[in-house]
């Protein structure tokens, strides 16, 4: 059986099943950047719901994603959906 540590198996398990995620990923149909942005927005929403300021929440997210600038994370969490 495969290790589930490569990207915590299915990071969008609240949207699709593990089997479907694995199938889509094996065929190259998962946009990793979009999945990352979804996770960042979800974590930001959770931090804000715990009464953390927006700036502190973004700083907290930068610890998980040190390669992203403050403004990059801000754009991700505040981008409007099309």
RATAUR-V346529 format. One record per residue. N is the residue number from 0. NEAR is the number of other ideal C-beta (glycine too) atoms within 10 Angstrom. D_FIRST is the distance of its C-alpha to the first C-alpha in Angstrom with 1 decimal. Layout:
BEGIN
N,NEAR,D_FIRST ; N,NEAR,D_FIRST
END
This chain:
BEGIN
0,3,0.0 ; 1,7,3.8 ; 2,6,6.7 ; 3,11,9.0 ; 4,7,12.0 ; 5,8,13.0 ; 6,14,15.4 ; 7,9,14.5 ; 8,14,12.2 ; 9,19,15.2 ; 10,16,18.5 ; 11,15,20.5 ; 12,11,19.0 ; 13,8,22.7 ; 14,11,23.4 ; 15,14,20.5 ; 16,10,17.4 ; 17,12,13.9 ; 18,9,13.4 ; 19,12,16.7 ; 20,20,16.0 ; 21,16,12.9 ; 22,13,15.1 ; 23,13,18.1 ; 24,16,16.5 ; 25,9,15.1 ; 26,8,18.7 ; 27,7,20.3 ; 28,9,22.0 ; 29,19,21.2 ; 30,11,24.1 ; 31,10,22.7 ; 32,9,26.3 ; 33,10,26.9 ; 34,17,23.8 ; 35,15,25.0 ; 36,16,28.5 ; 37,16,27.5 ; 38,18,25.8 ; 39,19,28.9 ; 40,17,31.2 ; 41,14,29.3 ; 42,16,29.5 ; 43,21,33.1 ; 44,12,34.0 ; 45,11,32.6 ; 46,19,34.6 ; 47,14,37.7 ; 48,9,37.4 ; 49,8,37.6 ; 50,6,41.0 ; 51,15,40.0 ; 52,10,42.2 ; 53,13,40.8 ; 54,10,41.5 ; 55,11,39.8 ; 56,20,36.7 ; 57,23,36.6 ; 58,14,37.0 ; 59,14,34.2 ; 60,21,31.9 ; 61,15,33.1 ; 62,7,31.6 ; 63,11,28.1 ; 64,15,29.1 ; 65,7,31.7 ; 66,6,31.8 ; 67,17,33.4 ; 68,12,37.1 ; 69,12,38.6 ; 70,9,40.1 ; 71,14,36.9 ; 72,22,35.2 ; 73,16,38.4 ; 74,12,38.3 ; 75,20,34.7 ; 76,20,35.5 ; 77,11,38.8 ; 78,10,38.2 ; 79,4,39.4 ; 80,4,37.2 ; 81,3,38.5
END
